[in-house]
Amino acid sequence: MASRVCPKCNAILSAGVVAAFSNGIECPNCHTQLELSSPGRMLSAWAGMAAGYLAWRVTRGGPGILGAVAPLLYAVLSFGFVSALVVMMTGDLGPAPESPAVETSLAGGHAAPAAHSGGHH
């Protein structure tokens, strides 16, 4: 089963939260920023693409006006469904990389000059 456990405090996260917020999860216990590991993302993407291709292959060439639209609809739906299920079953959490600090002040303590508004003269 999936390792949906915070690596810092061992709090268990629900599968739905991991699937919905795989790019940025905050541990409810220690408030550490977590994300889904790269192998988990790749596995879910490839499984979803395989399911989408299979759904398209099985449903293509149907009669009527929906014969061209239905295979694409089924492929997109199966991709989303299968990739979310794979994330729920095999998702492995790790600490998210730290975002770089943004410096807000300029050297010398002066404010930045106002930008030209580009209005008519």
WOQUICOR-V619899 format. One record per residue. N is the residue number from 1. RES is the residue in one letter. PSI is psi as a letter, one per 20 degrees, with the letter a starting at -180 (NA if undefined). BURIAL is # if it has 24 or more other C-alpha atoms within 12 Angstrom, else .. Layout:
((N;RES;PSI;BURIAL) (N;RES;PSI;BURIAL))
This chain:
((1;M;r;.) (2;A;q;.) (3;S;m;#) (4;R;l;#) (5;V;p;#) (6;C;p;#) (7;P;i;#) (8;K;g;.) (9;C;j;.) (10;N;k;.) (11;A;q;.) (12;I;p;.) (13;L;q;#) (14;S;q;#) (15;A;h;#) (16;G;h;.) (17;V;g;#) (18;V;g;#) (19;A;h;#) (20;A;h;.) (21;F;l;.) (22;S;h;#) (23;N;h;#) (24;G;n;#) (25;I;p;#) (26;E;p;#) (27;C;p;#) (28;P;i;.) (29;N;g;.) (30;C;i;.) (31;H;k;.) (32;T;p;#) (33;Q;p;#) (34;L;r;#) (35;E;r;#) (36;L;q;#) (37;S;q;#) (38;S;g;.) (39;P;h;.) (40;G;h;#) (41;R;g;#) (42;M;g;.) (43;L;g;#) (44;S;h;#) (45;A;g;#) (46;W;h;.) (47;A;g;#) (48;G;h;#) (49;M;h;#) (50;A;g;.) (51;A;h;#) (52;G;g;#) (53;Y;g;#) (54;L;g;.) (55;A;g;#) (56;W;g;#) (57;R;g;.) (58;V;h;.) (59;T;j;.) (60;R;q;.) (61;G;k;.) (62;G;r;.) (63;P;q;.) (64;G;a;.) (65;I;h;.) (66;L;i;.) (67;G;h;.) (68;A;h;.) (69;V;h;.) (70;A;g;.) (71;P;h;#) (72;L;g;#) (73;L;g;.) (74;Y;h;#) (75;A;g;#) (76;V;g;.) (77;L;g;.) (78;S;h;#) (79;F;g;#) (80;G;g;#) (81;F;g;#) (82;V;g;#) (83;S;h;#) (84;A;g;#) (85;L;g;#) (86;V;h;#) (87;V;g;#) (88;M;h;#) (89;M;h;.) (90;T;j;#) (91;G;p;#) (92;D;p;#) (93;L;q;#) (94;G;r;#) (95;P;p;#) (96;A;q;.) (97;P;q;.) (98;E;p;.) (99;S;q;.) (100;P;q;.) (101;A;p;.) (102;V;p;.) (103;E;p;.) (104;T;i;.) (105;S;q;.) (106;L;r;.) (107;A;p;.) (108;G;i;.) (109;G;j;.) (110;H;q;.) (111;A;q;.) (112;A;q;.) (113;P;q;.) (114;A;q;.) (115;A;q;.) (116;H;p;.) (117;S;i;.) (118;G;k;.) (119;G;r;.) (120;H;q;.) (121;H;NA;.))
